[in-house]
Amino acid sequence: MIASKSFEILFGDTLLLNGSQLTVKAGSAFTLNAQMSGNELMFTSIQEGDLYQILPATTGDDSNIALWLILLFLSGGLGYGVYVSNKKKRRCLLWRQRLSYIMEGELLWRSNVW
């Protein structure tokens, strides 16, 4: 730590800096300027309002939520389509197997009869 200073905040009707005492309006924003002189930290001025606003970090995601919902439904529909297609292919393969077993059995039966 380079330096530290304790101060007292009092609630009042005006904005005032008196040494290490700050008088502020309840619920108001203020900017406190400080200066470091050697190892000593001094408050130099106080101004009404938040002059150095801390903005949230930007993620670059300025897109519309509707686009994400459309993509969600499209991918869900695509997944369902693949599921149904695979189910139909499996069902078709099962019927082909059953049919081939029936045909083989019938051919075997016919060859045994003759």
C-alpha positions in Angstrom: 0.0 0.0 0.0 1.3 3.4 -0.9 -0.8 5.6 1.3 -4.1 5.6 3.2 -6.2 8.2 4.9 -9.4 7.9 6.9 -12.2 10.4 6.6 -15.6 11.0 8.0 -18.8 11.4 5.9 -21.6 13.5 7.4 -25.0 14.0 5.9 -26.1 17.6 5.3 -27.8 19.9 2.8 -24.6 21.0 1.0 -21.5 19.4 -0.4 -18.5 20.5 1.7 -14.9 19.3 2.2 -13.3 20.3 5.5 -10.0 18.6 6.1 -10.9 14.9 6.6 -14.7 15.6 7.0 -17.0 15.3 4.0 -20.5 16.7 4.2 -22.7 15.3 1.5 -26.4 15.2 0.5 -28.0 11.8 1.2 -28.4 9.8 -1.9 -26.2 12.1 -4.0 -23.2 11.3 -6.1 -19.9 13.1 -5.7 -16.4 13.0 -6.9 -13.5 13.3 -4.4 -10.2 14.4 -5.8 -7.0 13.4 -3.9 -3.4 14.3 -4.2 -0.4 12.5 -2.9 2.5 14.5 -1.5 5.4 12.3 -0.4 3.8 9.6 1.8 0.8 11.8 2.7 -2.6 11.6 0.9 -4.6 14.9 0.9 -8.1 15.5 -0.4 -7.9 18.5 -2.7 -11.5 19.1 -3.8 -15.0 17.6 -3.9 -17.4 18.1 -6.8 -21.1 17.2 -7.1 -21.9 14.4 -9.6 -20.1 11.3 -10.7 -17.5 12.8 -13.0 -15.5 9.5 -13.5 -18.3 7.1 -14.2 -17.3 3.5 -14.0 -18.9 1.8 -16.9 -19.5 -1.9 -17.1 -17.2 -3.9 -19.3 -18.4 -4.3 -22.8 -18.6 -7.8 -24.2 -19.2 -6.8 -27.8 -22.5 -8.6 -27.7 -24.9 -5.9 -29.0 -27.1 -8.4 -30.8 -30.8 -8.7 -30.7 -32.4 -11.5 -28.5 -34.7 -12.3 -31.4 -31.8 -13.6 -33.4 -30.7 -15.9 -30.6 -34.3 -17.2 -30.2 -34.6 -17.9 -34.0 -31.3 -19.8 -33.9 -32.5 -21.8 -30.9 -35.6 -22.9 -32.6 -33.8 -23.6 -35.9 -31.3 -25.8 -34.2 -34.0 -27.5 -32.1 -36.0 -28.2 -35.3 -32.9 -29.5 -37.0 -32.1 -31.8 -34.1 -35.6 -33.1 -34.1 -35.5 -33.7 -37.9 -32.3 -35.7 -37.6 -33.9 -37.8 -34.8 -37.0 -38.5 -36.8 -35.0 -39.3 -39.9 -32.8 -41.8 -38.0 -35.8 -43.3 -36.4 -37.4 -43.9 -39.8 -34.2 -45.3 -41.2 -34.0 -47.7 -38.2 -37.6 -48.7 -38.7 -37.0 -49.3 -42.4 -33.9 -51.4 -41.7 -35.9 -53.5 -39.2 -38.6 -54.1 -41.8 -36.1 -55.0 -44.4 -34.4 -57.5 -42.0 -37.8 -59.0 -41.1 -38.7 -59.2 -44.8 -35.4 -60.8 -45.7 -35.8 -63.4 -42.9 -39.4 -64.1 -44.1 -38.2 -64.4 -47.7 -35.3 -66.7 -46.8 -37.6 -68.8 -44.6 -40.1 -69.0 -47.4 -37.4 -69.9 -49.9 -36.0 -72.5 -47.6 -39.5 -73.9 -47.0 -40.1 -74.1 -50.8 -36.8 -75.7 -51.4 -37.5 -78.4 -48.8 -41.0 -79.1 -50.2 -39.7 -79.7 -53.8 
